[in-house]
């Protein structure tokens, strides 16, 4: 193209990239040559030639690779893909094992990775992130210095759910928490403890992992430890749906004997019997914010919390 336009390779490159000086005449000749040759810029090649990469990596922390099958991960990936497509880069999905937090640092070192959206971040993984990756990583959950975080305001959301249960006359409210290794769930647990404590009610918490299977186990555990429990709040709708199933098999009437509430407002929450009271989690907006921050290298607050709205249905 430079030969056809009668300019140097450097001049042709400056004109095509839109960066650097070139005379109007040179710009006109390069543009004419591009049209004649049918030139279309390759976004991936241009990105590799610069300092960035060809994709944004969505990295999900978890004990096993099964975490990549979680519907939450799919929602994050879809939202990140929308942001990436507008910038002509791709997306990829990766597992960051809990037993190998350095996997995040290795991923950040790959040449093709322009930025990372980290889901389920642990402090161990963030601690080993190299300084060179700062500014190219955003977390959904908790962040670190140079790593902004985006998340739902699960503290306020949990407080509203538990407050609704207490206001409805429930006096023995159990909570199925998130996994202990995930620090962003602490906000919701603290809110639960605060609301029941202010009402003079007992704290009844059992660990969860966001799965329906654990919800079934947790409901049975709650009834075995505290048979007089009259409400179960699960940090995650899948866990709440699992609890609903277990309570139904045990002959427990919901909401007559035990109220059940979840968190996330997934599509199945409106289809269960009874339909599930829950609170919203704007995953798409959160993921889009994180992807935009890493791809545009824009300044972001250390923690951006998105509001969660109470959704009242039949289960509580």
N, C-alpha and C positions, 0 to 999 in steps of 0.2 A: 504493500500500500504506500509506503514511504517513497519507493521508487516511482510509482505511477504519479504520485502527487508532486514529485520533484523536491522533496524536503528530506531532512535527516530523519533517522529512526527516532531520535529523541524528540524532535519536534512533533512527529506523528503521534508518538505516545502521549505527549502533553496535551495535544488537541483532543485525542480520543478519551483521555481520562478526565479532561476538564480541569486539570491542575497544571499550573506553571504558565510562563509567558509564551506567546506565539503571535505573530502579526496577523491582522485580518486577512491578508492575502493567503498566508499559509493555512489558516483555518479553513478558508474557502476551498483551497485545492485539496486538503485532506478530506473534507466533507464530500466533495465531488468524487474523489477516488473511492471512498467508503461506499457510496451509493452504487458506483459502477461495479464494485467487487461484491456487493451484497453483504457487506460486513455487519455482523451482529455481535456485540460484546458478550463474552462468556463471563457470567458473574462469578462462577467458582474460580476460574483462572485469575481474574482480576483480584479476587480476595486473597488467593494464595500468593500472588505477586506482592501484595502489601503485607501489613503486619498482622492481619486477622486470620480467621479460619473460614471454613466453608459451612460450618454448622454450629448450632447451639445444642449442647448436650443436656438432656434432662437426666440427672443422676438421683437415684432413689435409694436411700439407706434402709437396710433391713437385715434380719437374721438370715434369710434365704432369698434366692432369686424369685421366689413366688410373689414377693412384694411387687414385682413388675406387672403382675396380673390384677392388681387391685384396681377397681374402677376409678379411684382417686388419681392414680398415676396416669390413667388414660385421659382423664379430664385435663390434667396439667399438660400432658404431651400435646393434646389437640389445641389448647390455647396458645402454647408456646409456638406451635407450628404456624398458627395464623400470624403471629408477630414476625416470625422468621421469614415467612413467604413474602411479606411486604418488603423485606430487605434483601431478597434473593439469596437467602441461605437456607440450609436444611436443618433438620432436627434428628437427634438420635437418642435412644433410651439406654440407660446403663444402670447396673446394680452396684451399689457401694456396700460391701459386706461389713457388718458390725465388727467382725473379727479382723478386718483389714482396712482400717480407716485411711491408710496411705493410698488406697486405690483412687481416692479423690484427687490426690496430688498427681498421681500418674496420669489420670484423665486430663487434668488441667495442662499437663505438659505435652499432650498430643498436638501436632502442628495444625491439624484440621479443625480443632475446637476453638471457636471464636469466643464462646462464653458458656457458662454452666449455670443451670437452674437446679439448685440442690433441694431435693424433697426429703423430709425426715432427717434434717441435719443433726448430727451429734457434735458435742463439743470436742470429742477426740478427733473427728475428721477435720473440723475447722482448725484445730490447733496445729495440724501438720501441713496445712495448705501453704505453699511457698509464697513469699512476698510478691513474686512476679505474677501470681494469679489474682492478687487483690485488684478489684475493679472489674474483673471479668467473671465474678461469681456472685450470684444473689441466692439467698436461701428462702425457702418457704418454711417458716417455723421460727427459729432463733438464728441470729447472725453473729458476727464477730467484728473486730476492727477491720475496716475495709471491705466487709461483706454485709451489705444491707439485707434486712429480712422483711418479708411480706407475709402476712398471715391473717386469718380471721380473728376477730376479737372474741376468742373462746371464753375468756374470763367473764365478760359481760353477758355473752350468750348463755353460759352455764348458770350464771346467777339468775337470769330471767326464767330459765326452765325450773330450777329448784325453787325459786320464789313462787312460781305458779303452783307447784306441787304443795308447798307449805300453805299458801293462801287458800288452796282448795281443801284444807283440813288434814293433809297427810302429815303424820308426826314421826314416822320411822322410815326415813328416805335413805335407801342404799345407793351407792354410786359404783358403776363399773368403769374404772379409769382407763386411760391409755397405757401403753407399755412404759415401764419405769425408765427405760433408756432414752426416751424421747422427751427432751426438756420442755418443748413448747406446750405439752399437756399440763404442766405444772400450774399454768394460769387458771385452767378450768377446775383443777382439783382444789386449788386455794379458794376459788370462788364458792365451790360447794361447801367446803369446810366453814367458810365465813357465814354463809347464809344459814346453814343449820345451826351453827354456833350461836348466832345472834337470836335465833328463835328458841334457844335452849334445848335443842334436839340432839340426839346422839349421832356421832359420825360412824358410818358403816361403809367402808370402801374395800373393794376387791379389785385386783388387777385385771385389765383387759388387753386386747391386742387389735381391736378394730374389726375382728372377724365374727361372723355369725356363729361359728362353732364355739368360740370362747364365750359368746353371749349365752348360749345354752348352758354351758358349764357354770358360768358365773351365776346365773339365775338359780340353779340347783344349789350352789354353794351358799348363796345369800339365804335361801329358805332353810337350809340345814343349820346355818349359824345363828340366824335371827328369824325364827318362824313368824314373828309378829310384824315383819316388814310390810308396809302398806304402799310403798312406791319404789321403783327402780329407775334411776337415771343412768343411761349408758352413753359414754363419750364416743358416739359413732352409731349411725342408724343401723348398719349391718349387725352390730352387737345387740342393739335394742330389739331388732327383729328376731335374732336368735333367742333372746330372753322371752319374747312373746311366744315363740314356739314351745319353749320348755315349760313355761307357765301353763299354756293350754293343755299340754300332755299331762301335767300334774293336776289338772282339774281346777286350777286357780282362775277365778273370773277376773278379767281385765276389762274395764277399770274398777269393777265393783270391789274386789278384794285387794288387788294390787294395781296401782297405776304404773304405766311404763312410758318413758320419754327417751328420745334419742338426740342426736346432734348431726347435722349435715343437710337434712331435707333432700335425700336422694329420691329418685323417681318412685322406687318401691315403697317409700314411706306412705304414700297416698293410696297404695293398693293393698296393704295388709288388712287383716281383719282381727281386731279393729284397726282402723287407720291410725297411723303413728303421730303423736304429738312430738314436735322436734323444733329445731332452730336452724336457720339457714347458714350455709357456708359458701360464699361466692368464689368458688375455686377458680373459675375462668378469669375473673377480674384480678385475682391474686397472682395467678400464673402469668397473665399478660403483663402485669406490672413488673414482675421479676425478670421476664424475658426482655422487656423494653430496657430495663436498667442495664443489663449486661451487654446488649447489642448496640445500644446508643451511647454507652459509657456515660450516662447522665447521672448527675448527683442525686442521691436518694437519702431519705431519712434513715437512721440506724434501724428503726422498726416502723413499718407502715401497717396499721391494723384496719381491716375492713369490717364494717358492722355486721352483726348477726341479728336476724329478726325472728321472734318467736312465732311458730306456726302451730295453732291449736287444732287438734283433731280428736278422735274418739278415745284414744288410749289413756288420756290423762286430762 
